[in-house]
């Protein structure tokens, strides 16, 4: 895997970079800041928002979208809404974005954006975002990708519903402009994603094809699939957060609330430890083994010259004398000292009989 950096952070196999997505679950500057608070207090590395201009994005302002949401009984219900209105609720002014970025800096959490066009890219540049993300639907939007590539900043590529050939082509386009600071996101389709559609082993396929890090963007409730992705070696995981997962709006139902976000980060950090190669030193290893393994102890007083095989013994912890295996090989050895009952038998106490 190629070494990739997001700002001062190195994307590596040893520590998972955790990004919380907040672009779809805020309704303005005030709620955006609350989501920054959640991400910061959870211990995540970064928070990401989405910067799209609704009037430049949608040709049909009456387009209807169906989505799922939870009621208080955790039942899944459906709702319809105009896509234009959904994006309208997420609109922030340029001055709001500047305020939000400063707030994230104050909270000491990395801030970056998914951008939807060249106007939005200018704002991201002004904010000095250390990473720019390209949405799954824009993987063929070469005019935008070309300009992002020229910045030489880190690029994160969502690849939902993309073919391998499409991913290869866009990677070549970015590299053409000398930018090799790329992260590829595997993100299954669906909001929320269904278990039947996740196909998480596609991560392994992408890892074989590309030299760049393969991250995982999750759109499913809970975070069991994120744990699976972690065991497959993803160095970056993105998960959506919300103030209230019961909001009757798109994407909230599969997002993490504050307590869940904290649990999510702690779980990832704990599982990381189990995936590391043992850090036991030889000294620690032997010390641990010593208390659990057995040695040979005598059940009776022993006189110098007796054969080990003629002495009644017992096998007890700790291992500070000859082992049961060594006992089998040293039965015909003789004691070179007198030994009292319940003493451990050490190698130095025995001589090979002639």
N, C-alpha and C positions, 0 to 999 in steps of 0.2 A: 504494500500500500504506500502510495506516494505521501510524503510528509506535507501536510496542509496546515495553514495557520488562519485563525480568525482573530485579527488583532494580535494581542499578546498570547492568546491561547493556541496551543499546539493540539491538533486533532490526532489522538493516538489510540492504540489498542488498549492501553493500560487504564485509561480514565475516560468514561463516557461523558461527552459534552451534552448537557441537557438544555434544550430550548423550550420555553413555554410560548405557545402561539396565542396571541390575544387579538388578532386582527378581525376575527369574526364574532367576537363576544363582547365588544364594547359598544357603547352608544354615545360616544363623545369624550371630551377631554377628562371630565371628572371620573367616569368609570374606567377610562384607560389608565389613569393614575392608580386607581384601586387595584387593577390587574398587575401593574408594576409592583405594588406593595406585596401582592400574593407571590409573585415570582421571586422577588428579592428575599422575602422572609422564608421561603421554602428551601433556599440554597441552590436554586437553579443557576446556570451560567449565563443565560441570555433570555431576553424576551423579544418576540417578533410581532410586528404589526403589519397590516396590509394597506398599501397606498394605491388606490385606484380612483380615477375620475369617472364617476357614473355616467356623465354625458359623453365622454370619449369612449367608454367601454360598451354601452348598451345601445343598439340601434332601435330596439323595440322597448319602449318605456312601459308597455303594458304586459310584458312577458310574465307569466305566472310560474311560480316554482312550488312544488310540493315538498314538505319536509316533515320530519318526525320530532316529537318532543315528549318529555315525561310529564305525567301528572303526579300529584302528591302520593298516589298509591303505587308509583313506579310502573304504571301502565304506559305503554307506548301508544301515543295518539298521532294523528296526522293533521296538518294545517296547510293552507294555501296562502301565499302572499306574493305581491309584486316584487320581482327581483330589484327593480329600480328603487323601491322604497327601502329594501334591505340595505342596499349600498348607500342610500341617502342617510340612513341612521349612523353609518360609520364614517361619514365625511368629517374631516378635520381641516381647518385652515392651515396655511403654512406657518403662521405664528403659533398655532396650537401644537404642531409637530415639533417646533423648536422648544416650546415649553415642556413637552412630553419627553423629549430627548434629554433635556437638562435635568428633569426629574429622575429619569432612569440613571443618569450619571451620578446624581446625588445619592441614589439608593445602591450605587456600586454594582449595577447589573448591566451587562452588555446589551446594546440596543441595535436592532437592525430591522430591515423592511423587505417585504415582497413588493415590488413595484410593477405597475401595470402599463406604463408608457414613458415617453421621453420627458414629459413635464414632471412626472413623479420622480424620475431618475435625478433630475436637477435638484429636487428637494433632498433626496437621499444623499447626494454629493455635498450639499450645503451642511447637512447634519453629520457628515463624516462617518457614515455607517461603515463598519469594518467588514460587513458582508451584505450582499444583495441577493435576494432570492427571486427566482423565476417560477411563476405558478405553472402547474401542470398544463393548464390550457394554453399557455404561452410558449410552449417548447418549440413551436413553429413560427413564433413572432421574431424572426431574425433581425428586423430593424432595431428592436429593443435589445436583443441579446448581443448584437454586434457592438452597440454603444457601451453596454455594461462590461463586455470583455476588454474594451479599450482602456477601462479604468485600472485594470490590473489588480483590482480588489478581489476578495474571495467571492466566488459565485456558487450559490446553492441551487441545484436544479431539481424541481419536482418532476417526477416522471410518470404520474398516474395516467393510465390509459395510453401510454406511449409504447411503440414497438422498439425493439433493440436497435434496428436500423436508424430510427429517428434519433435515438439517444447518441449513437455513434456519430451521426452527421452533425448534431449540435455541439458535441465535444470537439470535433475537428474545427468547427467554426470558431469556437472560443480560443482554441490553441493557435489558430491562424494569427490571432492578434497578440500572441506571446503570453497569454494568460493560462497558466497551468495550476492555478489555485482554485480547484474545483471540488465540490462535494456533490455526489449524486444521491438523491433521495428516492428510496423505494416507498411508494405510497399507494396502497390498494384503493380501488374505486369504492364509492359509496359514502354517504353522510347520514347515518353512521355506516362504517364498513361492516359487512356481514362476515361471519366466520368462514362461510363457504367461499367467499371471494378473496380472502386475504392472501392465500398462497404464499406464506411467509418464506418458503424455501427459495423463492425467486431472488432473495438476497444473495444466496450462495451462487446462483447463476450469474448475477451482476458482478460479484466479486471476482469470478473467473475471467470475465470479459474485460473489465476495466481496472486500471491501476489506481484509480482514485477511490477515496473512502466512499463506502456505501452506507448512507444513513437511513433511518426509518422514521417516516412521518405517520403518526397513528391517528385514525379517525374512528376508533371503536370505543365503546363504553368500557370502564375499568382499565386495567393496564396489564392484563395477563399476556397479551400478545407482545407488548413491549419487552417483557421478561424473556420471551422466546427469542425476540430479535437480538436482545443483549447476548444471549448464549451463542448466537450465530456470528457474533463478532462485530456488530455495528458500533462505530465509535461516536455516533451522534444520534440522539433520539429527540423527536419533536412531538409535543403533546399539547393539546388545547386546554386552556384554563378559563374559568368563569367565576363570577361572584355568586351565581345561582343557577344550578343545572336544571331547575324546573321552569325557567323562562320559556315562554311560548314563542321562541325564536330559533332560527336554524343554528345548529352546531352546539348548542348549550348542553343537550342531553348526553353527549359523549365527552364532555369536558370535565376537568377536575376542579372541585371547589378547594378552598384554602387548606383545610385539614388533609384532604386527599392529595393535594400537591406536595405537602410536606412528607406524607407517607410515601408518595411516589419517589421523591428524591432519595429519601433514606433507604428505601428498598433497593433502588438502583445501586447506591453506594455499597450496601451490604453484599449484594450479589456479585459486584465487581471483585470483592475480596475473595470470594469462593472460586473465581475464574482465574486467579493469578497462580503462577507456578509457586510451589511451596517456598516460603521465605525462611524456613527452619535452617539454622546453621547446623553444622555437624555436631557441635557441642550441645545445642538445644535438642537435637534429634536423639542423641545418646542419653541425655538427662531424662527425657520423657520416657524413653524405652526402659531405662534402668528401673523405674518404679513399678512398671507393669509386668516385666518378665520375671522368670523364676530362676533360682539357683538351687544347688544341692546342699542340704543341711543334714547333719548326722542326728539320728534319733537316740544315740547312746554314746558313752565315752569311748574314745578310740585310743589304742596303744600304738606307738610308733612301730612300723613294720607290718601292720595289718594291710591286707589287700582291700581296696575300695569295694570290690564285689562282695566281700564278706561282711560288710558293715551295713546296718539298717539305715536307710536314708529317707528323706522326704524332700519334696520339691516345693519351694516357697518363694514368695516375693520378699525383697527386691532382688534383682540380678546383680549381685556383688561378689559372686564366686563362679565356679564352673557351671555351665548351662546343662540342661537335660541332654542336649545333643552331645556335648563334650563328655558327659557321664558315660554315655554308651561307648565311647571310644577309649575311655580311661579306666574301665572296670578292673583291668589287670595291673594298674599302678598301685604302688605301696605308699602308705603315709610315712613321711619323714619326720613327723612330730606327733606328740600326744595331743589329742583334741577332746575338749569337753562336750558333753551332750548339748544339742541345739546349735552348735557352731556351724558357720558356713564353711564349705570346702573350697579352698582356693587352689589354683594351679600350683602355686609355690609350695603347697603342703604335700604334694605328690611327686614321686619319682617313678620313672618307668622301670619295671622289674626286669632283672637280667635273666 
